[in-house]
Amino acid sequence: MTFDWERLSGRAVFITGADKNAGKTTLLNYVLGGLRSRGAAPAFLSAGYDGEEAIVRPAEDVSPELELAIREGLVVGRLPCAVAWALANRFDIRKLDVANTAEKLEIRIGQCQLGAF
């Protein structure tokens, strides 16, 4: 595999993936080894979800106003994460409450700034 190591110089790099055993850790180790062998001292953070209890749970009650706002914010059947954040601000509720409401309505959240959905 050829790799353009100079492109990584001074950059933040994110390795993401939704599936286990997709090669994320293998790629991370390859990149870290390559950078270290070239004299770099990279900093890195690894975070994961390994079957822990789900944080997002279907809301018990859904206000008609929030449901309407969520449905009006859909893009190709999904609620963009930025719209979910804006709705949390607009309704003065937690972002998790918007996610729980979307879960209850069986609406997926997409286009997440953090890559979480």
C-alpha positions, 0 to 999 in steps of 0.5 A, a space after each residue: 500500500 502506498 501512502 502520502 505521509 506528507 498529507 498527514 503532517 499537521 492535520 487532524 485525521 479521523 478514522 471512523 466506521 460503524 461495523 466491528 472488524 472493519 479494519 479501523 484499528 488496523 489502519 490506525 496502527 499502520 498510520 501511527 507506526 508510519 508516522 512514528 518511523 518518520 520521527 513524528 510524535 502523533 497524539 490520538 484518541 480512540 473511542 468506541 461503543 461495544 454493545 453497552 446499553 443504548 443511550 437513546 431510548 424511545 420517548 414515553 411522550 411526544 409533544 405534537 409540536 416537537 413531532 411536527 418540527 421533527 417531521 418538517 426537518 426531515 431530509 430524505 427521510 432522516 433528521 440531520 443532526 444539526 436540525 436536531 440540535 437546533 430543535 433542542 435549542 428551540 424547544 429548550 430541551 436536551 439534544 438527547 430528548 430530541 433523539 429519544 423523540 426521533 427514536 419513538 417516531 422511528 425516524 433516523 438521525 443522519 449527517 451527524 457532525 460527530 459521526 455518531 448516527 
